[in-house]
Amino acid sequence: MSIGIVYYSRTGNTRMIAELLADKLKQKDQTVDLIEIEAVKNPGFFSAGRAAMKQIEIPVKNTNVDLGKYSSLVVGSPTWAGSCPPLIKTFFSSAKNVKGKKTALFMTGGGLPEPQGKQRQMMQQYLTENGLMVSDDFLGLQMQKGKIRQGEQSIDGFVQSFLGK
Ligand SMILES: Cc1cc2nc3c(=O)[nH]c(=O)nc-3n(C[C@H](O)[C@H](O)[C@H](O)COP(=O)(O)O)c2cc1C
């Protein structure tokens, strides 16, 4: 069985972290696939913020994706207007074979996404309402100009804890 890292990234930060996590998991002899959620049309800054605030659906290209072959998932998202982008909800509402799947979350932001923050709660809700089993593991990273500004020291602990469960 392998691990699926599912993420959305508009400007590359979350993708970079997804790839970093994939490398760290592979170093621990795990088989990992990266699955990028792709918007049919990536929104500009303002329509992204509006969509997040009003929870307006942004259509995704990859619908009905079967995640049945993964024993567990890591799901990553940026923060938009203190919220979780609605694409995460859209992707998982059509994804197949996700019920009961052990899942850990990570988020990036211009500020540091806190474990108890609203964006994390929303993300968790989007996943649990589709049957995923979200663990307490959470990695929040503050990003700036494509670099990690805060939270880097938590990455190895996140990976360790995820594999230990
Ligand atoms: C529309 C929009 C709203 C944002 N709102 C927030 C916010 O409320 N808090 C925050 O910390 N970062 C916010 N950001 C910054 C992004 O979360 C941050 O740059 C993230 O790492 C981008 O990830 P990506 O490059 O994978 O798309 C916002 C970015 C966008 C585009």
The ligand as a MOL file (V3000), in Angstrom:
LIG
                    3D

  0  0  0     0  0            999 V3000
M  V30 BEGIN CTAB
M  V30 COUNTS 31 33 0 0 0
M  V30 BEGIN ATOM
M  V30 1 C -6.9080 34.9850 -2.2260 0
M  V30 2 C -5.8420 34.7450 -1.2220 0
M  V30 3 C -6.0990 34.9720 0.1180 0
M  V30 4 C -5.1240 34.7200 1.0860 0
M  V30 5 N -5.4450 34.8800 2.3890 0
M  V30 6 C -4.5480 34.5430 3.3400 0
M  V30 7 C -4.9010 34.6130 4.7240 0
M  V30 8 O -6.0250 34.9630 5.0960 0
M  V30 9 N -3.9700 34.2590 5.6330 0
M  V30 10 C -2.7150 33.8450 5.2680 0
M  V30 11 O -1.9190 33.5240 6.1460 0
M  V30 12 N -2.3490 33.7710 3.9660 0
M  V30 13 C -3.2370 34.0920 3.0030 0
M  V30 14 N -2.8880 34.0070 1.6730 0
M  V30 15 C -1.5200 33.5990 1.3170 0
M  V30 16 C -1.4440 32.1380 0.8970 0
M  V30 17 O -2.1160 31.2860 1.8030 0
M  V30 18 C 0.0130 31.6930 0.8350 0
M  V30 19 O 0.7490 32.4970 -0.0230 0
M  V30 20 C 0.0820 30.2300 0.3850 0
M  V30 21 O 1.3200 29.6800 0.7560 0
M  V30 22 C -0.1380 30.1010 -1.0940 0
M  V30 23 O -0.0290 28.7520 -1.4430 0
M  V30 24 P 0.1580 28.2910 -2.9610 0
M  V30 25 O 1.3870 28.9730 -3.4750 0
M  V30 26 O 0.3150 26.8130 -2.8520 0
M  V30 27 O -1.0660 28.6910 -3.7170 0
M  V30 28 C -3.8400 34.2660 0.6920 0
M  V30 29 C -3.5770 34.0650 -0.6630 0
M  V30 30 C -4.5630 34.2760 -1.6190 0
M  V30 31 C -4.2880 34.0010 -3.0650 0
M  V30 END ATOM
M  V30 BEGIN BOND
M  V30 1 1 1 2
M  V30 2 1 2 3
M  V30 3 2 2 30
M  V30 4 2 3 4
M  V30 5 1 4 5
M  V30 6 1 4 28
M  V30 7 2 5 6
M  V30 8 1 6 7
M  V30 9 1 6 13
M  V30 10 2 7 8
M  V30 11 1 7 9
M  V30 12 1 9 10
M  V30 13 2 10 11
M  V30 14 1 10 12
M  V30 15 2 12 13
M  V30 16 1 13 14
M  V30 17 1 14 15
M  V30 18 1 14 28
M  V30 19 1 15 16
M  V30 20 1 16 17
M  V30 21 1 16 18
M  V30 22 1 18 19
M  V30 23 1 18 20
M  V30 24 1 20 21
M  V30 25 1 20 22
M  V30 26 1 22 23
M  V30 27 1 23 24
M  V30 28 2 24 25
M  V30 29 1 24 26
M  V30 30 1 24 27
M  V30 31 2 28 29
M  V30 32 1 29 30
M  V30 33 1 30 31
M  V30 END BOND
M  V30 END CTAB
M  END
